[in-house]
Amino acid sequence: MMIDPVCGMKVDKNARYRSSYNGKEYYFCSEHCKIEFDKNPIKYTR
């Protein structure tokens, strides 16, 4: 299980929504969380 960096929910590695940032893969519970992350990834990767 992974943790959605935006909302903190547990997310399976097979999650539909993902983004890569700085060579690392991030997983999201929803399209909304992915969009928020993509707008400002630095905010969620500190």
mmCIF entry with sequence, helices, sheets and N, C-alpha, C, O atoms, coordinates in Angstrom:
data_MODEL
# 
_entry.id   MODEL 
# 
_entity.id                         1 
_entity.type                       polymer 
_entity.pdbx_number_of_molecules   1 
# 
_entity_poly.entity_id                      1 
_entity_poly.type                           'polypeptide(L)' 
_entity_poly.nstd_linkage                   no 
_entity_poly.nstd_monomer                   no 
_entity_poly.pdbx_seq_one_letter_code       MMIDPVCGMKVDKNARYRSSYNGKEYYFCSEHCKIEFDKNPIKYTR 
_entity_poly.pdbx_seq_one_letter_code_can   MMIDPVCGMKVDKNARYRSSYNGKEYYFCSEHCKIEFDKNPIKYTR 
_entity_poly.pdbx_strand_id                 A 
# 
loop_
_entity_poly_seq.entity_id 
_entity_poly_seq.num 
_entity_poly_seq.mon_id 
_entity_poly_seq.hetero 
1 1  MET n 
1 2  MET n 
1 3  ILE n 
1 4  ASP n 
1 5  PRO n 
1 6  VAL n 
1 7  CYS n 
1 8  GLY n 
1 9  MET n 
1 10 LYS n 
1 11 VAL n 
1 12 ASP n 
1 13 LYS n 
1 14 ASN n 
1 15 ALA n 
1 16 ARG n 
1 17 TYR n 
1 18 ARG n 
1 19 SER n 
1 20 SER n 
1 21 TYR n 
1 22 ASN n 
1 23 GLY n 
1 24 LYS n 
1 25 GLU n 
1 26 TYR n 
1 27 TYR n 
1 28 PHE n 
1 29 CYS n 
1 30 SER n 
1 31 GLU n 
1 32 HIS n 
1 33 CYS n 
1 34 LYS n 
1 35 ILE n 
1 36 GLU n 
1 37 PHE n 
1 38 ASP n 
1 39 LYS n 
1 40 ASN n 
1 41 PRO n 
1 42 ILE n 
1 43 LYS n 
1 44 TYR n 
1 45 THR n 
1 46 ARG n 
# 
_struct_asym.id          A 
_struct_asym.entity_id   1 
# 
loop_
_struct_conf.conf_type_id 
_struct_conf.id 
_struct_conf.pdbx_PDB_helix_id 
_struct_conf.beg_label_comp_id 
_struct_conf.beg_label_asym_id 
_struct_conf.beg_label_seq_id 
_struct_conf.pdbx_beg_PDB_ins_code 
_struct_conf.end_label_comp_id 
_struct_conf.end_label_asym_id 
_struct_conf.end_label_seq_id 
_struct_conf.pdbx_end_PDB_ins_code 
_struct_conf.beg_auth_comp_id 
_struct_conf.beg_auth_asym_id 
_struct_conf.beg_auth_seq_id 
_struct_conf.end_auth_comp_id 
_struct_conf.end_auth_asym_id 
_struct_conf.end_auth_seq_id 
_struct_conf.pdbx_PDB_helix_class 
_struct_conf.details 
_struct_conf.pdbx_PDB_helix_length 
HELX_P HELX_P1 AA1 GLU A 31 ? LYS A 39 ? GLU A 31 LYS A 39 1 ? 9 
HELX_P HELX_P2 AA2 PRO A 41 ? TYR A 44 ? PRO A 41 TYR A 44 1 ? 4 
# 
_struct_conf_type.id          HELX_P 
_struct_conf_type.criteria    ? 
_struct_conf_type.reference   ? 
# 
loop_
_struct_sheet.id 
_struct_sheet.type 
_struct_sheet.number_strands 
_struct_sheet.details 
AA1 ? 2 ? 
AA2 ? 2 ? 
# 
loop_
_struct_sheet_order.sheet_id 
_struct_sheet_order.range_id_1 
_struct_sheet_order.range_id_2 
_struct_sheet_order.offset 
_struct_sheet_order.sense 
AA1 1 2 ? anti-parallel 
AA2 1 2 ? anti-parallel 
# 
loop_
_struct_sheet_range.sheet_id 
_struct_sheet_range.id 
_struct_sheet_range.beg_label_comp_id 
_struct_sheet_range.beg_label_asym_id 
_struct_sheet_range.beg_label_seq_id 
_struct_sheet_range.pdbx_beg_PDB_ins_code 
_struct_sheet_range.end_label_comp_id 
_struct_sheet_range.end_label_asym_id 
_struct_sheet_range.end_label_seq_id 
_struct_sheet_range.pdbx_end_PDB_ins_code 
_struct_sheet_range.beg_auth_comp_id 
_struct_sheet_range.beg_auth_asym_id 
_struct_sheet_range.beg_auth_seq_id 
_struct_sheet_range.end_auth_comp_id 
_struct_sheet_range.end_auth_asym_id 
_struct_sheet_range.end_auth_seq_id 
AA1 1 MET A 2  ? ILE A 3  ? MET A 2  ILE A 3  
AA1 2 LYS A 10 ? VAL A 11 ? LYS A 10 VAL A 11 
AA2 1 TYR A 17 ? TYR A 21 ? TYR A 17 TYR A 21 
AA2 2 LYS A 24 ? PHE A 28 ? LYS A 24 PHE A 28 
# 
loop_
_atom_site.group_PDB 
_atom_site.id 
_atom_site.type_symbol 
_atom_site.label_atom_id 
_atom_site.label_alt_id 
_atom_site.label_comp_id 
_atom_site.label_asym_id 
_atom_site.label_entity_id 
_atom_site.label_seq_id 
_atom_site.pdbx_PDB_ins_code 
_atom_site.Cartn_x 
_atom_site.Cartn_y 
_atom_site.Cartn_z 
_atom_site.occupancy 
_atom_site.B_iso_or_equiv 
_atom_site.pdbx_formal_charge 
_atom_site.auth_seq_id 
_atom_site.auth_comp_id 
_atom_site.auth_asym_id 
_atom_site.auth_atom_id 
_atom_site.pdbx_PDB_model_num 
ATOM 1   N N  . MET A 1 1  ? 0.827  -1.192 0.000   1.00 0.00 ? 1  MET A N  1 
ATOM 2   C CA . MET A 1 1  ? 0.000  0.000  0.000   1.00 0.00 ? 1  MET A CA 1 
ATOM 3   C C  . MET A 1 1  ? 0.873  1.258  0.000   1.00 0.00 ? 1  MET A C  1 
ATOM 4   O O  . MET A 1 1  ? 1.924  1.319  0.637   1.00 0.00 ? 1  MET A O  1 
ATOM 5   N N  . MET A 1 2  ? 0.399  2.237  -0.728  1.00 0.00 ? 2  MET A N  1 
ATOM 6   C CA . MET A 1 2  ? 1.066  3.533  -0.793  1.00 0.00 ? 2  MET A CA 1 
ATOM 7   C C  . MET A 1 2  ? 0.154  4.558  -0.110  1.00 0.00 ? 2  MET A C  1 
ATOM 8   O O  . MET A 1 2  ? -1.009 4.273  0.175   1.00 0.00 ? 2  MET A O  1 
ATOM 9   N N  . ILE A 1 3  ? 0.686  5.731  0.143   1.00 0.00 ? 3  ILE A N  1 
ATOM 10  C CA . ILE A 1 3  ? -0.099 6.812  0.753   1.00 0.00 ? 3  ILE A CA 1 
ATOM 11  C C  . ILE A 1 3  ? -0.252 7.939  -0.262  1.00 0.00 ? 3  ILE A C  1 
ATOM 12  O O  . ILE A 1 3  ? 0.729  8.424  -0.826  1.00 0.00 ? 3  ILE A O  1 
ATOM 13  N N  . ASP A 1 4  ? -1.493 8.345  -0.482  1.00 0.00 ? 4  ASP A N  1 
ATOM 14  C CA . ASP A 1 4  ? -1.779 9.492  -1.348  1.00 0.00 ? 4  ASP A CA 1 
ATOM 15  C C  . ASP A 1 4  ? -1.175 10.722 -0.665  1.00 0.00 ? 4  ASP A C  1 
ATOM 16  O O  . ASP A 1 4  ? -1.582 11.056 0.447   1.00 0.00 ? 4  ASP A O  1 
ATOM 17  N N  . PRO A 1 5  ? -0.213 11.406 -1.303  1.00 0.00 ? 5  PRO A N  1 
ATOM 18  C CA . PRO A 1 5  ? 0.445  12.543 -0.650  1.00 0.00 ? 5  PRO A CA 1 
ATOM 19  C C  . PRO A 1 5  ? -0.453 13.760 -0.449  1.00 0.00 ? 5  PRO A C  1 
ATOM 20  O O  . PRO A 1 5  ? -0.115 14.656 0.325   1.00 0.00 ? 5  PRO A O  1 
ATOM 21  N N  . VAL A 1 6  ? -1.583 13.802 -1.132  1.00 0.00 ? 6  VAL A N  1 
ATOM 22  C CA . VAL A 1 6  ? -2.482 14.955 -1.019  1.00 0.00 ? 6  VAL A CA 1 
ATOM 23  C C  . VAL A 1 6  ? -3.430 14.796 0.164   1.00 0.00 ? 6  VAL A C  1 
ATOM 24  O O  . VAL A 1 6  ? -3.551 15.706 0.984   1.00 0.00 ? 6  VAL A O  1 
ATOM 25  N N  . CYS A 1 7  ? -4.106 13.644 0.261   1.00 0.00 ? 7  CYS A N  1 
ATOM 26  C CA . CYS A 1 7  ? -5.123 13.478 1.307   1.00 0.00 ? 7  CYS A CA 1 
ATOM 27  C C  . CYS A 1 7  ? -4.735 12.488 2.403   1.00 0.00 ? 7  CYS A C  1 
ATOM 28  O O  . CYS A 1 7  ? -5.388 12.428 3.445   1.00 0.00 ? 7  CYS A O  1 
ATOM 29  N N  . GLY A 1 8  ? -3.668 11.707 2.169   1.00 0.00 ? 8  GLY A N  1 
ATOM 30  C CA . GLY A 1 8  ? -3.206 10.772 3.189   1.00 0.00 ? 8  GLY A CA 1 
ATOM 31  C C  . GLY A 1 8  ? -3.873 9.408  3.180   1.00 0.00 ? 8  GLY A C  1 
ATOM 32  O O  . GLY A 1 8  ? -3.574 8.570  4.031   1.00 0.00 ? 8  GLY A O  1 
ATOM 33  N N  . MET A 1 9  ? -4.776 9.172  2.229   1.00 0.00 ? 9  MET A N  1 
ATOM 34  C CA . MET A 1 9  ? -5.445 7.865  2.146   1.00 0.00 ? 9  MET A CA 1 
ATOM 35  C C  . MET A 1 9  ? -4.475 6.788  1.676   1.00 0.00 ? 9  MET A C  1 
ATOM 36  O O  . MET A 1 9  ? -3.518 7.071  0.955   1.00 0.00 ? 9  MET A O  1 
ATOM 37  N N  . LYS A 1 10 ? -4.736 5.544  2.095   1.00 0.00 ? 10 LYS A N  1 
ATOM 38  C CA . LYS A 1 10 ? -3.967 4.410  1.596   1.00 0.00 ? 10 LYS A CA 1 
ATOM 39  C C  . LYS A 1 10 ? -4.440 4.094  0.182   1.00 0.00 ? 10 LYS A C  1 
ATOM 40  O O  . LYS A 1 10 ? -5.639 4.081  -0.096  1.00 0.00 ? 10 LYS A O  1 
ATOM 41  N N  . VAL A 1 11 ? -3.473 3.839  -0.714  1.00 0.00 ? 11 VAL A N  1 
ATOM 42  C CA . VAL A 1 11 ? -3.777 3.590  -2.122  1.00 0.00 ? 11 VAL A CA 1 
ATOM 43  C C  . VAL A 1 11 ? -2.970 2.382  -2.587  1.00 0.00 ? 11 VAL A C  1 
ATOM 44  O O  . VAL A 1 11 ? -1.787 2.262  -2.270  1.00 0.00 ? 11 VAL A O  1 
ATOM 45  N N  . ASP A 1 12 ? -3.602 1.501  -3.329  1.00 0.00 ? 12 ASP A N  1 
ATOM 46  C CA . ASP A 1 12 ? -2.927 0.339  -3.893  1.00 0.00 ? 12 ASP A CA 1 
ATOM 47  C C  . ASP A 1 12 ? -1.967 0.773  -4.998  1.00 0.00 ? 12 ASP A C  1 
ATOM 48  O O  . ASP A 1 12 ? -2.210 1.773  -5.673  1.00 0.00 ? 12 ASP A O  1 
ATOM 49  N N  . LYS A 1 13 ? -0.879 0.026  -5.184  1.00 0.00 ? 13 LYS A N  1 
ATOM 50  C CA . LYS A 1 13 ? 0.079  0.354  -6.251  1.00 0.00 ? 13 LYS A CA 1 
ATOM 51  C C  . LYS A 1 13 ? -0.540 0.221  -7.640  1.00 0.00 ? 13 LYS A C  1 
ATOM 52  O O  . LYS A 1 13 ? 0.013  0.737  -8.611  1.00 0.00 ? 13 LYS A O  1 
ATOM 53  N N  . ASN A 1 14 ? -1.657 -0.450 -7.746  1.00 0.00 ? 14 ASN A N  1 
ATOM 54  C CA . ASN A 1 14 ? -2.355 -0.583 -9.030  1.00 0.00 ? 14 ASN A CA 1 
ATOM 55  C C  . ASN A 1 14 ? -3.345 0.561  -9.249  1.00 0.00 ? 14 ASN A C  1 
ATOM 56  O O  . ASN A 1 14 ? -4.204 0.481  -10.126 1.00 0.00 ? 14 ASN A O  1 
ATOM 57  N N  . ALA A 1 15 ? -3.226 1.609  -8.463  1.00 0.00 ? 15 ALA A N  1 
ATOM 58  C CA . ALA A 1 15 ? -4.148 2.743  -8.546  1.00 0.00 ? 15 ALA A CA 1 
ATOM 59  C C  . ALA A 1 15 ? -4.179 3.331  -9.957  1.00 0.00 ? 15 ALA A C  1 
ATOM 60  O O  . ALA A 1 15 ? -3.169 3.363  -10.660 1.00 0.00 ? 15 ALA A O  1 
ATOM 61  N N  . ARG A 1 16 ? -5.339 3.783  -10.338 1.00 0.00 ? 16 ARG A N  1 
ATOM 62  C CA . ARG A 1 16 ? -5.544 4.363  -11.673 1.00 0.00 ? 16 ARG A CA 1 
ATOM 63  C C  . ARG A 1 16 ? -4.802 5.692  -11.836 1.00 0.00 ? 16 ARG A C  1 
ATOM 64  O O  . ARG A 1 16 ? -4.304 6.000  -12.919 1.00 0.00 ? 16 ARG A O  1 
ATOM 65  N N  . TYR A 1 17 ? -4.733 6.463  -10.773 1.00 0.00 ? 17 TYR A N  1 
ATOM 66  C CA . TYR A 1 17 ? -4.159 7.807  -10.863 1.00 0.00 ? 17 TYR A CA 1 
ATOM 67  C C  . TYR A 1 17 ? -2.740 7.817  -10.301 1.00 0.00 ? 17 TYR A C  1 
ATOM 68  O O  . TYR A 1 17 ? -2.506 7.431  -9.156  1.00 0.00 ? 17 TYR A O  1 
ATOM 69  N N  . ARG A 1 18 ? -1.789 8.270  -11.138 1.00 0.00 ? 18 ARG A N  1 
ATOM 70  C CA . ARG A 1 18 ? -0.375 8.313  -10.760 1.00 0.00 ? 18 ARG A CA 1 
ATOM 71  C C  . ARG A 1 18 ? 0.299  9.511  -11.397 1.00 0.00 ? 18 ARG A C  1 
ATOM 72  O O  . ARG A 1 18 ? -0.156 10.041 -12.411 1.00 0.00 ? 18 ARG A O  1 
ATOM 73  N N  . SER A 1 19 ? 1.386  9.921  -10.783 1.00 0.00 ? 19 SER A N  1 
ATOM 74  C CA . SER A 1 19 ? 2.245  10.959 -11.363 1.00 0.00 ? 19 SER A CA 1 
ATOM 75  C C  . SER A 1 19 ? 3.676  10.644 -10.978 1.00 0.00 ? 19 SER A C  1 
ATOM 76  O O  . SER A 1 19 ? 3.941  10.039 -9.939  1.00 0.00 ? 19 SER A O  1 
ATOM 77  N N  . SER A 1 20 ? 4.585  11.061 -11.825 1.00 0.00 ? 20 SER A N  1 
ATOM 78  C CA . SER A 1 20 ? 6.009  10.956 -11.515 1.00 0.00 ? 20 SER A CA 1 
ATOM 79  C C  . SER A 1 20 ? 6.536  12.354 -11.246 1.00 0.00 ? 20 SER A C  1 
ATOM 80  O O  . SER A 1 20 ? 6.167  13.320 -11.914 1.00 0.00 ? 20 SER A O  1 
ATOM 81  N N  . TYR A 1 21 ? 7.404  12.436 -10.256 1.00 0.00 ? 21 TYR A N  1 
ATOM 82  C CA . TYR A 1 21 ? 8.029  13.712 -9.942  1.00 0.00 ? 21 TYR A CA 1 
ATOM 83  C C  . TYR A 1 21 ? 9.407  13.428 -9.371  1.00 0.00 ? 21 TYR A C  1 
ATOM 84  O O  . TYR A 1 21 ? 9.547  12.625 -8.448  1.00 0.00 ? 21 TYR A O  1 
ATOM 85  N N  . ASN A 1 22 ? 10.418 14.080 -9.912  1.00 0.00 ? 22 ASN A N  1 
ATOM 86  C CA . ASN A 1 22 ? 11.800 13.906 -9.443  1.00 0.00 ? 22 ASN A CA 1 
ATOM 87  C C  . ASN A 1 22 ? 12.215 12.438 -9.411  1.00 0.00 ? 22 ASN A C  1 
ATOM 88  O O  . ASN A 1 22 ? 12.929 12.013 -8.501  1.00 0.00 ? 22 ASN A O  1 
ATOM 89  N N  . GLY A 1 23 ? 11.775 11.668 -10.392 1.00 0.00 ? 23 GLY A N  1 
ATOM 90  C CA . GLY A 1 23 ? 12.166 10.268 -10.491 1.00 0.00 ? 23 GLY A CA 1 
ATOM 91  C C  . GLY A 1 23 ? 11.423 9.321  -9.571  1.00 0.00 ? 23 GLY A C  1 
ATOM 92  O O  . GLY A 1 23 ? 11.768 8.142  -9.496  1.00 0.00 ? 23 GLY A O  1 
ATOM 93  N N  . LYS A 1 24 ? 10.420 9.805  -8.876  1.00 0.00 ? 24 LYS A N  1 
ATOM 94  C CA . LYS A 1 24 ? 9.640  8.973  -7.963  1.00 0.00 ? 24 LYS A CA 1 
ATOM 95  C C  . LYS A 1 24 ? 8.187  8.924  -8.429  1.00 0.00 ? 24 LYS A C  1 
ATOM 96  O O  . LYS A 1 24 ? 7.652  9.908  -8.941  1.00 0.00 ? 24 LYS A O  1 
ATOM 97  N N  . GLU A 1 25 ? 7.561  7.768  -8.244  1.00 0.00 ? 25 GLU A N  1 
ATOM 98  C CA . GLU A 1 25 ? 6.163  7.580  -8.635  1.00 0.00 ? 25 GLU A CA 1 
ATOM 99  C C  . GLU A 1 25 ? 5.258  7.860  -7.429  1.00 0.00 ? 25 GLU A C  1 
ATOM 100 O O  . GLU A 1 25 ? 5.534  7.400  -6.321  1.00 0.00 ? 25 GLU A O  1 
ATOM 101 N N  . TYR A 1 26 ? 4.183  8.613  -7.651  1.00 0.00 ? 26 TYR A N  1 
ATOM 102 C CA . TYR A 1 26 ? 3.205  8.922  -6.610  1.00 0.00 ? 26 TYR A CA 1 
ATOM 103 C C  . TYR A 1 26 ? 1.846  8.391  -7.039  1.00 0.00 ? 26 TYR A C  1 
ATOM 104 O O  . TYR A 1 26 ? 1.505  8.422  -8.222  1.00 0.00 ? 26 TYR A O  1 
ATOM 105 N N  . TYR A 1 27 ? 1.073  7.904  -6.076  1.00 0.00 ? 27 TYR A N  1 
ATOM 106 C CA . TYR A 1 27 ? -0.213 7.262  -6.344  1.00 0.00 ? 27 TYR A CA 1 
ATOM 107 C C  . TYR A 1 27 ? -1.318 8.036  -5.637  1.00 0.00 ? 27 TYR A C  1 
ATOM 108 O O  . TYR A 1 27 ? -1.119 8.560  -4.541  1.00 0.00 ? 27 TYR A O  1 
ATOM 109 N N  . PHE A 1 28 ? -2.494 8.103  -6.279  1.00 0.00 ? 28 PHE A N  1 
ATOM 110 C CA . PHE A 1 28 ? -3.583 8.934  -5.766  1.00 0.00 ? 28 PHE A CA 1 
ATOM 111 C C  . PHE A 1 28 ? -4.895 8.170  -5.704  1.00 0.00 ? 28 PHE A C  1 
ATOM 112 O O  . PHE A 1 28 ? -5.136 7.258  -6.495  1.00 0.00 ? 28 PHE A O  1 
ATOM 113 N N  . CYS A 1 29 ? -5.735 8.552  -4.757  1.00 0.00 ? 29 CYS A N  1 
ATOM 114 C CA . CYS A 1 29 ? -7.029 7.898  -4.578  1.00 0.00 ? 29 CYS A CA 1 
ATOM 115 C C  . CYS A 1 29 ? -8.053 8.381  -5.595  1.00 0.00 ? 29 CYS A C  1 
ATOM 116 O O  . CYS A 1 29 ? -9.037 7.691  -5.863  1.00 0.00 ? 29 CYS A O  1 
ATOM 117 N N  . SER A 1 30 ? -7.826 9.562  -6.161  1.00 0.00 ? 30 SER A N  1 
ATOM 118 C CA . SER A 1 30 ? -8.819 10.143 -7.069  1.00 0.00 ? 30 SER A CA 1 
ATOM 119 C C  . SER A 1 30 ? -8.153 11.074 -8.078  1.00 0.00 ? 30 SER A C  1 
ATOM 120 O O  . SER A 1 30 ? -7.001 11.479 -7.919  1.00 0.00 ? 30 SER A O  1 
ATOM 121 N N  . GLU A 1 31 ? -8.905 11.392 -9.103  1.00 0.00 ? 31 GLU A N  1 
ATOM 122 C CA . GLU A 1 31 ? -8.421 12.340 -10.106 1.00 0.00 ? 31 GLU A CA 1 
ATOM 123 C C  . GLU A 1 31 ? -8.186 13.707 -9.463  1.00 0.00 ? 31 GLU A C  1 
ATOM 124 O O  . GLU A 1 31 ? -7.228 14.402 -9.803  1.00 0.00 ? 31 GLU A O  1 
ATOM 125 N N  . HIS A 1 32 ? -9.055 14.084 -8.543  1.00 0.00 ? 32 HIS A N  1 
ATOM 126 C CA . HIS A 1 32 ? -8.927 15.369 -7.850  1.00 0.00 ? 32 HIS A CA 1 
ATOM 127 C C  . HIS A 1 32 ? -7.562 15.480 -7.157  1.00 0.00 ? 32 HIS A C  1 
ATOM 128 O O  . HIS A 1 32 ? -6.876 16.493 -7.295  1.00 0.00 ? 32 HIS A O  1 
ATOM 129 N N  . CYS A 1 33 ? -7.171 14.441 -6.416  1.00 0.00 ? 33 CYS A N  1 
ATOM 130 C CA . CYS A 1 33 ? -5.885 14.481 -5.714  1.00 0.00 ? 33 CYS A CA 1 
ATOM 131 C C  . CYS A 1 33 ? -4.725 14.542 -6.697  1.00 0.00 ? 33 CYS A C  1 
ATOM 132 O O  . CYS A 1 33 ? -3.749 15.251 -6.451  1.00 0.00 ? 33 CYS A O  1 
ATOM 133 N N  . LYS A 1 34 ? -4.811 13.820 -7.796  1.00 0.00 ? 34 LYS A N  1 
ATOM 134 C CA . LYS A 1 34 ? -3.756 13.852 -8.811  1.00 0.00 ? 34 LYS A CA 1 
ATOM 135 C C  . LYS A 1 34 ? -3.620 15.253 -9.400  1.00 0.00 ? 34 LYS A C  1 
ATOM 136 O O  . LYS A 1 34 ? -2.506 15.749 -9.567  1.00 0.00 ? 34 LYS A O  1 
ATOM 137 N N  . ILE A 1 35 ? -4.735 15.886 -9.712  1.00 0.00 ? 35 ILE A N  1 
ATOM 138 C CA . ILE A 1 35 ? -4.711 17.238 -10.278 1.00 0.00 ? 35 ILE A CA 1 
ATOM 139 C C  . ILE A 1 35 ? -4.086 18.219 -9.286  1.00 0.00 ? 35 ILE A C  1 
ATOM 140 O O  . ILE A 1 35 ? -3.267 19.055 -9.668  1.00 0.00 ? 35 ILE A O  1 
ATOM 141 N N  . GLU A 1 36 ? -4.473 18.118 -8.015  1.00 0.00 ? 36 GLU A N  1 
ATOM 142 C CA . GLU A 1 36 ? -3.905 19.008 -6.996  1.00 0.00 ? 36 GLU A CA 1 
ATOM 143 C C  . GLU A 1 36 ? -2.395 18.813 -6.884  1.00 0.00 ? 36 GLU A C  1 
ATOM 144 O O  . GLU A 1 36 ? -1.650 19.788 -6.781  1.00 0.00 ? 36 GLU A O  1 
ATOM 145 N N  . PHE A 1 37 ? -1.946 17.572 -6.904  1.00 0.00 ? 37 PHE A N  1 
ATOM 146 C CA . PHE A 1 37 ? -0.514 17.280 -6.849  1.00 0.00 ? 37 PHE A CA 1 
ATOM 147 C C  . PHE A 1 37 ? 0.200  17.857 -8.058  1.00 0.00 ? 37 PHE A C  1 
ATOM 148 O O  . PHE A 1 37 ? 1.244  18.495 -7.918  1.00 0.00 ? 37 PHE A O  1 
ATOM 149 N N  . ASP A 1 38 ? -0.356 17.637 -9.246  1.00 0.00 ? 38 ASP A N  1 
ATOM 150 C CA . ASP A 1 38 ? 0.283  18.100 -10.483 1.00 0.00 ? 38 ASP A CA 1 
ATOM 151 C C  . ASP A 1 38 ? 0.399  19.623 -10.548 1.00 0.00 ? 38 ASP A C  1 
ATOM 152 O O  . ASP A 1 38 ? 1.306  20.146 -11.196 1.00 0.00 ? 38 ASP A O  1 
ATOM 153 N N  . LYS A 1 39 ? -0.510 20.336 -9.885  1.00 0.00 ? 39 LYS A N  1 
ATOM 154 C CA . LYS A 1 39 ? -0.453 21.800 -9.859  1.00 0.00 ? 39 LYS A CA 1 
ATOM 155 C C  . LYS A 1 39 ? 0.753  22.301 -9.066  1.00 0.00 ? 39 LYS A C  1 
ATOM 156 O O  . LYS A 1 39 ? 1.352  23.318 -9.415  1.00 0.00 ? 39 LYS A O  1 
ATOM 157 N N  . ASN A 1 40 ? 1.108  21.578 -7.993  1.00 0.00 ? 40 ASN A N  1 
ATOM 158 C CA . ASN A 1 40 ? 2.166  22.045 -7.096  1.00 0.00 ? 40 ASN A CA 1 
ATOM 159 C C  . ASN A 1 40 ? 2.822  20.858 -6.379  1.00 0.00 ? 40 ASN A C  1 
ATOM 160 O O  . ASN A 1 40 ? 2.623  20.681 -5.177  1.00 0.00 ? 40 ASN A O  1 
ATOM 161 N N  . PRO A 1 41 ? 3.598  20.049 -7.100  1.00 0.00 ? 41 PRO A N  1 
ATOM 162 C CA . PRO A 1 41 ? 4.173  18.850 -6.474  1.00 0.00 ? 41 PRO A CA 1 
ATOM 163 C C  . PRO A 1 41 ? 5.117  19.150 -5.310  1.00 0.00 ? 41 PRO A C  1 
ATOM 164 O O  . PRO A 1 41 ? 5.233  18.340 -4.390  1.00 0.00 ? 41 PRO A O  1 
ATOM 165 N N  . ILE A 1 42 ? 5.783  20.286 -5.335  1.00 0.00 ? 42 ILE A N  1 
ATOM 166 C CA . ILE A 1 42 ? 6.710  20.617 -4.242  1.00 0.00 ? 42 ILE A CA 1 
ATOM 167 C C  . ILE A 1 42 ? 5.969  20.673 -2.908  1.00 0.00 ? 42 ILE A C  1 
ATOM 168 O O  . ILE A 1 42 ? 6.504  20.253 -1.882  1.00 0.00 ? 42 ILE A O  1 
ATOM 169 N N  . LYS A 1 43 ? 4.759  21.183 -2.919  1.00 0.00 ? 43 LYS A N  1 
ATOM 170 C CA . LYS A 1 43 ? 3.946  21.282 -1.700  1.00 0.00 ? 43 LYS A CA 1 
ATOM 171 C C  . LYS A 1 43 ? 3.737  19.915 -1.053  1.00 0.00 ? 43 LYS A C  1 
ATOM 172 O O  . LYS A 1 43 ? 3.679  19.808 0.172   1.00 0.00 ? 43 LYS A O  1 
ATOM 173 N N  . TYR A 1 44 ? 3.624  18.869 -1.874  1.00 0.00 ? 44 TYR A N  1 
ATOM 174 C CA . TYR A 1 44 ? 3.285  17.538 -1.368  1.00 0.00 ? 44 TYR A CA 1 
ATOM 175 C C  . TYR A 1 44 ? 4.477  16.595 -1.255  1.00 0.00 ? 44 TYR A C  1 
ATOM 176 O O  . TYR A 1 44 ? 4.306  15.439 -0.870  1.00 0.00 ? 44 TYR A O  1 
ATOM 177 N N  . THR A 1 45 ? 5.679  17.063 -1.582  1.00 0.00 ? 45 THR A N  1 
ATOM 178 C CA . THR A 1 45 ? 6.843  16.175 -1.541  1.00 0.00 ? 45 THR A CA 1 
ATOM 179 C C  . THR A 1 45 ? 7.922  16.652 -0.582  1.00 0.00 ? 45 THR A C  1 
ATOM 180 O O  . THR A 1 45 ? 9.042  16.143 -0.626  1.00 0.00 ? 45 THR A O  1 
ATOM 181 N N  . ARG A 1 46 ? 7.631  17.581 0.251   1.00 0.00 ? 46 ARG A N  1 
ATOM 182 C CA . ARG A 1 46 ? 8.620  18.081 1.224   1.00 0.00 ? 46 ARG A CA 1 
ATOM 183 C C  . ARG A 1 46 ? 8.867  17.070 2.304   1.00 0.00 ? 46 ARG A C  1 
ATOM 184 O O  . ARG A 1 46 ? 9.666  17.315 3.208   1.00 0.00 ? 46 ARG A O  1 
# 
